[in-house]
Amino acid sequence: MRRLTPEHAPALAELGTDAAWIHGTWGGPTALAASGLGWAAFHKDRVLAVACAYLLGSAYEDIACVTVAEHRREHLAIACVTALWTDIAARGHTASWSCSRDNRPSRLFAWTAGFRLEREYVHYVAGSPTRHDHLAA
């Protein structure tokens, strides 16, 4: 378990297109790796799971995480989220987790990681809606 640093950008890029959304709000793997706002579980130089501040606000930092398929259910994402959560608290912010009320895997992960429901929301989109399975850890 390590905090992401600029040297980890190639390992983040190797997660592939299915996981590219994790660094999408940062503008790519290089920016996320340099941000200091992500933690990853590694095996040698390969990222197995990563958690990052996905959306930053003045009081809240919304967390996102992803685990490579063959390493799910090994508690790697929870370890990453826990490390990130500690950093967020040290910055005086509150860690948050957002997902659709219909995204059961994400809700179960959030509960297991220690988040508690504050409110449910409805998500509206413009144009043709698309399915986003990336929200499950």
Backbone as CSV, one residue per row, in Angstrom:
resi,resn,N_x,N_y,N_z,CA_x,CA_y,CA_z,C_x,C_y,C_z
1,MET,0.846,-1.165,0.000,0.000,0.000,0.000,0.893,1.230,0.000
2,ARG,0.715,2.077,-1.020,1.546,3.267,-1.138,0.736,4.454,-1.628
3,ARG,1.140,5.635,-1.175,0.580,6.862,-1.737,1.092,6.966,-3.175
4,LEU,0.227,7.389,-4.082,0.646,7.577,-5.465,1.618,8.750,-5.561
5,THR,2.637,8.567,-6.379,3.619,9.605,-6.671,3.766,9.691,-8.192
6,PRO,4.414,10.722,-8.693,4.550,10.853,-10.152,5.129,9.613,-10.835
7,GLU,5.971,8.871,-10.142,6.572,7.671,-10.735,5.548,6.568,-11.006
8,HIS,4.368,6.667,-10.401,3.343,5.630,-10.572,2.433,5.858,-11.789
9,ALA,2.627,6.954,-12.510,1.766,7.247,-13.664,1.723,6.112,-14.685
10,PRO,2.854,5.516,-15.073,2.779,4.408,-16.042,1.965,3.224,-15.516
11,ALA,2.078,2.917,-14.227,1.309,1.802,-13.652,-0.183,2.113,-13.681
12,LEU,-0.554,3.371,-13.446,-1.967,3.748,-13.543,-2.460,3.630,-14.983
13,ALA,-1.644,4.049,-15.931,-2.019,3.956,-17.346,-2.227,2.504,-17.761
14,GLU,-1.468,1.585,-17.165,-1.582,0.165,-17.502,-2.874,-0.472,-16.998
15,LEU,-3.650,0.245,-16.191,-4.948,-0.286,-15.764,-5.869,-0.485,-16.958
16,GLY,-5.637,0.242,-18.035,-6.403,0.058,-19.269,-7.603,0.961,-19.378
17,THR,-8.286,0.842,-20.507,-9.404,1.740,-20.807,-10.610,1.500,-19.907
18,ASP,-10.817,0.266,-19.442,-11.963,-0.009,-18.574,-11.855,0.700,-17.232
19,ALA,-10.653,1.015,-16.811,-10.444,1.679,-15.522,-9.977,3.122,-15.681
20,ALA,-9.916,3.631,-16.904,-9.409,4.983,-17.141,-10.272,6.055,-16.484
21,TRP,-11.522,5.738,-16.186,-12.392,6.723,-15.533,-11.822,7.161,-14.186
22,ILE,-11.029,6.307,-13.521,-10.523,6.616,-12.186,-9.626,7.859,-12.214
23,HIS,-8.926,8.103,-13.300,-8.098,9.301,-13.395,-8.694,10.335,-14.347
24,GLY,-9.922,10.086,-14.792,-10.585,10.986,-15.737,-10.787,12.400,-15.222
25,THR,-11.197,12.559,-13.968,-11.416,13.908,-13.445,-10.103,14.637,-13.184
26,TRP,-9.003,13.924,-13.229,-7.679,14.522,-13.031,-7.021,14.898,-14.353
27,GLY,-7.582,14.455,-15.465,-6.973,14.739,-16.755,-5.973,13.680,-17.196
28,GLY,-5.966,12.533,-16.508,-5.104,11.436,-16.918,-4.279,10.885,-15.775
29,PRO,-3.585,9.773,-16.030,-2.824,9.102,-14.977,-1.672,9.938,-14.425
30,THR,-1.043,10.750,-15.262,0.086,11.567,-14.800,-0.373,12.580,-13.761
31,ALA,-1.498,13.228,-14.020,-2.014,14.235,-13.090,-2.469,13.598,-11.773
32,LEU,-3.155,12.460,-11.848,-3.575,11.794,-10.616,-2.352,11.372,-9.808
33,ALA,-1.383,10.763,-10.452,-0.193,10.292,-9.744,0.541,11.445,-9.062
34,ALA,0.554,12.612,-9.690,1.260,13.768,-9.141,0.446,14.525,-8.092
35,SER,-0.844,14.237,-7.993,-1.724,15.011,-7.112,-1.461,14.792,-5.623
36,GLY,-0.957,13.623,-5.275,-0.799,13.290,-3.862,-2.106,12.896,-3.202
37,LEU,-3.167,12.737,-3.985,-4.492,12.450,-3.452,-4.992,11.062,-3.824
38,GLY,-4.068,10.126,-3.969,-4.445,8.757,-4.283,-3.565,7.757,-3.569
39,TRP,-4.113,6.601,-3.311,-3.398,5.477,-2.695,-3.636,4.253,-3.547
40,ALA,-2.635,3.386,-3.630,-2.780,2.174,-4.436,-2.148,0.982,-3.741
41,ALA,-2.719,-0.172,-4.035,-2.145,-1.456,-3.628,-1.380,-1.971,-4.829
42,PHE,-0.158,-2.392,-4.603,0.723,-2.835,-5.676,1.168,-4.272,-5.451
43,HIS,1.453,-4.939,-6.540,2.244,-6.166,-6.523,3.398,-5.880,-7.463
44,LYS,4.597,-5.791,-6.885,5.772,-5.327,-7.624,5.448,-3.930,-8.139
45,ASP,5.433,-3.712,-9.438,5.127,-2.376,-9.962,3.737,-2.289,-10.582
46,ARG,2.911,-3.291,-10.377,1.572,-3.319,-10.965,0.534,-2.835,-9.949
47,VAL,-0.320,-1.903,-10.371,-1.421,-1.436,-9.524,-2.511,-2.497,-9.522
48,LEU,-2.898,-2.948,-8.330,-3.993,-3.914,-8.186,-5.290,-3.227,-7.789
49,ALA,-5.177,-2.138,-7.039,-6.344,-1.359,-6.628,-5.880,0.067,-6.396
50,VAL,-6.757,1.008,-6.644,-6.442,2.417,-6.408,-7.684,3.125,-5.894
51,ALA,-7.474,4.047,-4.959,-8.528,4.932,-4.464,-7.997,6.351,-4.555
52,CYS,-8.868,7.271,-4.955,-8.434,8.660,-5.064,-9.585,9.591,-4.724
53,ALA,-9.206,10.831,-4.425,-10.211,11.880,-4.309,-10.678,12.136,-5.741
54,TYR,-11.928,11.813,-6.003,-12.456,11.886,-7.366,-13.009,13.266,-7.672
55,LEU,-13.717,13.819,-6.716,-14.259,15.170,-6.817,-13.888,15.912,-5.539
56,LEU,-13.310,17.082,-5.685,-12.864,17.864,-4.538,-13.785,19.055,-4.313
57,GLY,-14.186,19.227,-3.068,-14.969,20.392,-2.685,-14.262,21.121,-1.565
58,SER,-14.872,22.168,-1.061,-14.234,22.935,0.002,-14.295,22.219,1.342
59,ALA,-15.260,21.319,1.513,-15.382,20.583,2.777,-15.342,19.069,2.583
60,TYR,-15.744,18.597,1.420,-15.831,17.162,1.155,-14.880,16.757,0.033
61,GLU,-14.402,15.524,0.119,-13.657,14.909,-0.971,-14.346,13.591,-1.266
62,ASP,-14.943,13.509,-2.442,-15.661,12.305,-2.828,-14.660,11.290,-3.353
63,ILE,-14.721,10.092,-2.821,-13.756,9.042,-3.116,-14.270,8.120,-4.216
64,ALA,-13.345,7.687,-5.052,-13.613,6.638,-6.037,-12.514,5.600,-5.909
65,CYS,-12.832,4.375,-6.267,-11.811,3.331,-6.242,-12.111,2.299,-7.316
66,VAL,-11.075,1.582,-7.675,-11.198,0.506,-8.651,-10.182,-0.572,-8.289
67,THR,-10.571,-1.808,-8.531,-9.691,-2.959,-8.313,-9.666,-3.770,-9.600
68,VAL,-8.484,-4.242,-9.987,-8.425,-5.092,-11.176,-9.240,-6.358,-10.904
69,ALA,-9.906,-6.839,-11.926,-10.905,-7.906,-11.771,-10.389,-9.128,-11.017
70,GLU,-9.198,-9.587,-11.325,-8.723,-10.834,-10.711,-8.297,-10.662,-9.256
71,HIS,-8.351,-9.437,-8.727,-7.976,-9.216,-7.325,-9.117,-8.641,-6.487
72,ARG,-10.326,-8.699,-7.007,-11.474,-8.247,-6.225,-11.729,-9.212,-5.076
73,ARG,-12.357,-8.710,-4.052,-12.697,-9.467,-2.840,-11.466,-9.852,-2.021
74,GLU,-10.371,-9.126,-2.222,-9.168,-9.328,-1.421,-8.960,-8.177,-0.438
75,HIS,-9.935,-7.296,-0.339,-9.931,-6.147,0.573,-8.879,-5.099,0.227
76,LEU,-8.374,-5.114,-0.993,-7.379,-4.139,-1.407,-7.982,-2.744,-1.537
77,ALA,-9.169,-2.655,-2.109,-9.808,-1.346,-2.264,-10.140,-0.743,-0.903
78,ILE,-10.586,-1.558,0.031,-10.885,-1.040,1.374,-9.615,-0.499,2.023
79,ALA,-8.503,-1.181,1.851,-7.240,-0.692,2.402,-6.853,0.641,1.767
80,CYS,-7.037,0.762,0.461,-6.735,2.021,-0.229,-7.647,3.138,0.257
81,VAL,-8.934,2.850,0.350,-9.902,3.854,0.803,-9.598,4.285,2.237
82,THR,-9.244,3.348,3.091,-8.928,3.670,4.478,-7.719,4.602,4.566
83,ALA,-6.680,4.329,3.796,-5.500,5.200,3.782,-5.863,6.594,3.285
84,LEU,-6.660,6.654,2.225,-7.081,7.938,1.667,-7.958,8.692,2.660
85,TRP,-8.887,7.984,3.295,-9.795,8.578,4.270,-8.983,9.253,5.385
86,THR,-7.933,8.612,5.842,-7.074,9.176,6.883,-6.435,10.483,6.406
87,ASP,-5.964,10.504,5.162,-5.397,11.733,4.592,-6.432,12.846,4.513
88,ILE,-7.608,12.490,4.067,-8.673,13.486,3.918,-8.989,14.120,5.268
89,ALA,-9.112,13.294,6.291,-9.381,13.811,7.637,-8.237,14.709,8.112
90,ALA,-6.998,14.342,7.806,-5.845,15.151,8.201,-5.862,16.521,7.525
91,ARG,-6.487,16.609,6.347,-6.620,17.895,5.655,-7.800,18.698,6.188
92,GLY,-8.537,18.137,7.145,-9.685,18.840,7.711,-10.937,18.743,6.862
93,HIS,-10.952,17.801,5.935,-12.116,17.591,5.078,-12.847,16.319,5.495
94,THR,-13.999,16.114,4.905,-14.801,14.922,5.162,-14.788,14.043,3.919
95,ALA,-14.460,12.779,4.112,-14.507,11.818,3.003,-15.964,11.482,2.716
96,SER,-16.324,11.426,1.449,-17.692,11.065,1.067,-17.650,10.016,-0.035
97,TRP,-18.771,9.326,-0.185,-18.922,8.288,-1.203,-20.270,8.521,-1.862
98,SER,-20.292,8.646,-3.166,-21.535,8.884,-3.891,-21.784,7.760,-4.878
99,CYS,-23.015,7.304,-4.902,-23.428,6.323,-5.897,-24.943,6.338,-5.982
100,SER,-25.431,5.807,-7.063,-26.860,5.696,-7.267,-27.472,4.763,-6.228
101,ARG,-28.685,5.026,-5.859,-29.339,4.127,-4.901,-29.569,2.748,-5.496
102,ASP,-29.487,2.617,-6.804,-29.656,1.327,-7.463,-28.344,0.563,-7.644
103,ASN,-27.228,1.150,-7.244,-25.928,0.509,-7.420,-25.586,-0.276,-6.153
104,ARG,-26.170,-1.437,-6.037,-25.996,-2.257,-4.839,-24.537,-2.599,-4.532
105,PRO,-23.732,-3.005,-5.515,-22.332,-3.315,-5.187,-21.587,-2.120,-4.580
106,SER,-21.810,-0.943,-5.129,-21.136,0.242,-4.613,-21.636,0.586,-3.210
107,ARG,-22.931,0.459,-2.990,-23.490,0.738,-1.655,-22.951,-0.239,-0.614
108,LEU,-22.847,-1.500,-0.970,-22.302,-2.487,-0.037,-20.828,-2.221,0.250
109,PHE,-20.087,-1.847,-0.784,-18.688,-1.519,-0.567,-18.562,-0.326,0.375
110,ALA,-19.335,0.719,0.120,-19.268,1.921,0.964,-19.572,1.571,2.424
111,TRP,-20.597,0.778,2.638,-20.955,0.369,4.008,-19.807,-0.406,4.656
112,THR,-19.255,-1.350,3.916,-18.150,-2.166,4.432,-16.935,-1.300,4.751
113,ALA,-16.709,-0.268,3.957,-15.570,0.623,4.164,-15.794,1.602,5.315
114,GLY,-17.014,1.660,5.848,-17.275,2.512,7.002,-18.113,3.745,6.733
115,PHE,-18.544,3.945,5.497,-19.420,5.079,5.192,-20.832,4.761,5.658
116,ARG,-21.574,5.782,6.024,-22.965,5.614,6.434,-23.842,6.544,5.614
117,LEU,-25.018,6.056,5.268,-25.942,6.783,4.413,-26.357,8.104,5.047
118,GLU,-26.198,9.176,4.302,-26.671,10.482,4.731,-27.964,10.836,4.010
119,ARG,-28.000,10.600,2.701,-29.226,10.814,1.919,-29.091,10.083,0.592
120,GLU,-30.220,9.792,-0.020,-30.234,9.174,-1.344,-30.549,10.254,-2.366
121,TYR,-30.131,10.015,-3.586,-30.373,11.000,-4.624,-30.819,10.325,-5.904
122,VAL,-31.346,11.124,-6.796,-31.712,10.680,-8.131,-30.769,11.382,-9.092
123,HIS,-30.255,10.647,-10.056,-29.264,11.158,-10.997,-29.941,11.392,-12.345
124,TYR,-29.831,12.605,-12.863,-30.380,12.949,-14.168,-29.232,13.095,-15.159
125,VAL,-29.454,12.689,-16.401,-28.463,12.869,-17.451,-29.139,13.456,-18.674
126,ALA,-28.368,14.106,-19.512,-28.875,14.638,-20.772,-28.504,13.668,-21.879
127,GLY,-29.337,13.551,-22.867,-29.049,12.659,-23.978,-29.384,11.225,-23.635
128,SER,-28.708,10.309,-24.295,-28.943,8.887,-24.075,-28.185,8.411,-22.839
129,PRO,-28.893,7.870,-21.849,-28.190,7.372,-20.662,-27.302,6.188,-21.011
130,THR,-26.190,6.083,-20.307,-25.290,4.949,-20.475,-25.132,4.252,-19.140
131,ARG,-24.805,2.997,-19.178,-24.614,2.216,-17.965,-23.161,2.331,-17.532
132,HIS,-22.933,2.571,-16.233,-21.576,2.700,-15.697,-21.368,1.642,-14.636
133,ASP,-20.755,0.535,-15.028,-20.466,-0.538,-14.063,-19.198,-0.258,-13.271
134,HIS,-18.480,0.816,-13.596,-17.205,1.096,-12.939,-17.366,1.531,-11.491
135,LEU,-18.568,1.782,-11.030,-18.736,2.278,-9.667,-18.598,1.197,-8.617
136,ALA,-18.626,-0.051,-9.005,-18.424,-1.145,-8.046,-16.929,-1.311,-7.802
137,ALA,-16.579,-1.575,-6.590,-15.152,-1.671,-6.259,-14.555,-2.955,-6.756
